[in-house]
């Protein structure tokens, strides 16, 4: 972390459930006074990539399941954080401006989403 006399470390947190993640972000910011986290809902994929490649920030917190809940306008994105992270990392490599990306989930169903054995036989009925 940077010293307090410098600019705060700025992260952008993309989450489809902004209100659910706010208390966690508040704890992180309270524990690290030099950390500033802007929380917002994700935009459609192309617009999100455009915004994040032009915006000045130090790192990203990406909810793994960006596609679960609709925003205040009833809109839901059709991609997950892994796809966005892959595209952003490729562009960061091309322009030489790498930034840390943290993939996380506060979803109670996270284990169910990512702990399934895809090779497990399934019944045909």
Legacy VTK file of the C-alpha trace (Angstrom):
# vtk DataFile Version 3.0
C-alpha trace
ASCII
DATASET POLYDATA
POINTS 125 float
0.000 0.000 0.000
1.107 3.545 -0.650
1.953 6.001 2.105
-0.886 8.289 3.216
0.786 11.430 1.858
0.380 10.064 -1.646
-2.747 9.552 -3.690
-4.990 6.770 -2.374
-4.911 3.393 -4.077
-8.047 3.373 -6.224
-9.878 0.165 -7.058
-13.058 -0.296 -9.045
-15.395 -2.998 -7.794
-17.813 -4.421 -10.354
-20.680 -6.347 -8.820
-24.228 -7.033 -9.954
-25.371 -6.763 -6.321
-23.914 -3.414 -5.250
-25.856 -3.153 -1.995
-24.785 -6.629 -0.909
-21.077 -5.865 -1.342
-21.055 -2.345 0.169
-20.533 -3.502 3.791
-17.536 -5.621 2.768
-15.988 -2.748 0.836
-16.542 -0.426 3.811
-14.620 -2.868 6.053
-11.751 -3.010 3.539
-11.581 0.775 3.290
-11.731 1.194 7.077
-8.872 -1.274 7.518
-6.785 0.452 4.823
-7.233 4.258 4.898
-5.177 4.661 1.712
-7.592 2.437 -0.201
-10.525 3.872 -2.147
-13.000 1.487 -3.797
-15.665 2.649 -6.232
-18.501 0.120 -6.420
-20.760 -0.050 -9.446
-22.840 -2.386 -11.553
-21.256 -3.711 -14.736
-21.988 -2.244 -18.164
-22.566 -4.282 -21.303
-19.349 -6.074 -22.280
-18.039 -3.762 -25.032
-18.850 -0.637 -23.016
-17.225 -2.103 -19.894
-14.019 -2.904 -21.763
-14.011 0.604 -23.254
-14.546 2.235 -19.840
-11.937 0.175 -18.030
-9.275 0.632 -20.698
-9.583 4.432 -20.577
-10.272 5.033 -16.864
-7.424 5.653 -14.410
-7.435 3.162 -11.527
-4.940 0.984 -9.665
-6.817 -2.318 -9.644
-10.100 -4.175 -10.061
-12.335 -6.274 -7.833
-14.543 -8.387 -10.087
-17.492 -10.416 -8.868
-17.232 -13.801 -10.551
-20.945 -13.914 -11.368
-21.668 -10.505 -12.881
-24.600 -12.022 -14.752
-26.867 -13.045 -11.863
-28.798 -9.947 -10.786
-30.327 -7.093 -12.753
-29.316 -3.509 -11.986
-31.670 -0.718 -10.828
-32.896 -0.296 -14.426
-33.694 -3.996 -14.765
-30.714 -4.643 -17.043
-28.531 -7.724 -16.650
-25.194 -8.338 -18.379
-24.620 -11.595 -20.237
-21.009 -12.258 -19.259
-18.988 -13.342 -16.228
-15.855 -11.853 -14.713
-13.544 -14.474 -16.224
-14.398 -13.351 -19.763
-13.931 -9.697 -18.832
-10.665 -10.382 -17.002
-9.277 -12.277 -19.991
-10.100 -9.434 -22.389
-8.728 -6.773 -20.039
-5.520 -8.717 -19.347
-4.915 -9.093 -23.093
-5.374 -5.354 -23.631
-3.197 -4.513 -20.625
-0.439 -6.694 -22.048
-0.722 -4.917 -25.406
-0.502 -1.410 -23.940
1.953 -2.264 -21.144
-0.326 -0.949 -18.385
-0.909 -3.987 -16.202
-3.096 -3.668 -13.116
-4.044 -6.198 -10.463
-7.399 -7.922 -10.819
-9.054 -9.707 -7.927
-11.802 -12.187 -8.783
-14.103 -12.731 -5.824
-17.602 -13.656 -4.807
-19.781 -12.851 -1.822
-22.454 -15.163 -3.164
-23.601 -17.958 -0.861
-23.995 -20.180 -3.940
-20.388 -19.729 -5.085
-19.364 -23.223 -4.042
-22.300 -24.700 -5.933
-21.371 -22.782 -9.094
-17.708 -23.726 -9.222
-17.434 -27.021 -7.339
-19.430 -29.300 -9.617
-17.740 -32.311 -11.095
-18.406 -31.834 -14.803
-17.320 -35.426 -15.524
-19.784 -36.955 -13.097
-22.289 -39.253 -14.847
-25.805 -37.849 -14.977
-29.032 -39.825 -15.165
-30.932 -39.805 -18.452
-34.378 -39.257 -16.937
LINES 1 126
125 0 1 2 3 4 5 6 7 8 9 10 11 12 13 14 15 16 17 18 19 20 21 22 23 24 25 26 27 28 29 30 31 32 33 34 35 36 37 38 39 40 41 42 43 44 45 46 47 48 49 50 51 52 53 54 55 56 57 58 59 60 61 62 63 64 65 66 67 68 69 70 71 72 73 74 75 76 77 78 79 80 81 82 83 84 85 86 87 88 89 90 91 92 93 94 95 96 97 98 99 100 101 102 103 104 105 106 107 108 109 110 111 112 113 114 115 116 117 118 119 120 121 122 123 124
